[in-house]
Amino acid sequence: MNRRALLIALVVAALGALLLVLYQRRFEREASGGERIKLLVALKPIERGKALTDDVLDTRDVPQAYVEDRAIRAVDKGKILGLKLGVSLQPQQTLMWTDLVGAADDRRDPASLIQPGNRAVTIPAARDGSGGPSLIRPGNYVDVIGVFPQPNQADQRSAVVLLQRVLVVAVGSETSPDPAEGSGPERIRSDRDSMLTLSVTPPEAQLLALAVEKGKLLVALRNPTDQPRPQQPDLPSSTLLNVIEREQIKGIRRPTGPTRLEGEQR
């Protein structure tokens, strides 16, 4: 009887030790950013316009939490060999889908910029209130906000955060992140320039298709390192006339301290 109890105790102790080791490994993996993903990086300097070949590429393991959606994974190497670069890369710089141009010419092929599994969807989006040139460029990330009528209240609207951290593939017909010649403030933008092409999943594409039919879309530029936050609640237009709700919204802003503009006197 004592031997059986001892055996059971040893088995339980061994199982407990195994579970503890597995938990520690999982904790260490999550604390370090998750499992490692192999990304393509430049092995040597690559000049703009050069075609990508196997001998100029290398791989690097990056924790999943730090992998950009635009980064090209090692498993996709076969898809990009022969394509040209639209930018210059230095050794160990990560290769991005938005760095590529079409193999046939010097303009970027939008199809080569779409993340695998995603779709390119073009939407009409208000990017600034003045109708002037926008700061949004291909390769940026944006949030998509829709303004829709409230049910049974024709004079009321709701602002809805539809999507967060969506990659911009093209602005109008421009697919390069570098401003084209004549794209400065003096350039007059056409209606076509207000069209944004986004890289989204098929369900997100369906959501945008419905949103375009129902109301107006606006995009908000975001920092590329800023990760999506928990879904924001819808904001009714009545908030504009409610002092308390307006103050609550302003209180959400995180204090960053005073910012000194370039040229401002100390």
Buried (B, 14 or more C-beta within 10 A) or exposed (E): EEEEEEEEEEEEEEEEEEEEEEEEEEEEBEEEBBEBBBBBBBBEEBEBEEEBEEEBBBBBEBBEEEBBBBBBBBEBBEBBEEBBBBBBBEEEBBBBBBBBBBBEEEEBBBEBBBBEEBBBBBBEBBBEEEEEBBEBBBBBBBBBBBBBBBEEEEEEBBBBBBBBBBBBBBBBEBBBBEEEEEBEEEEEBEEEBBBBBBBBBEEBBEBBEEBBEEBBBBBBBBEEEEEEEEEEEEBBBEBEEEEEBEEEEEEEEEEEEEEEEEEEEE
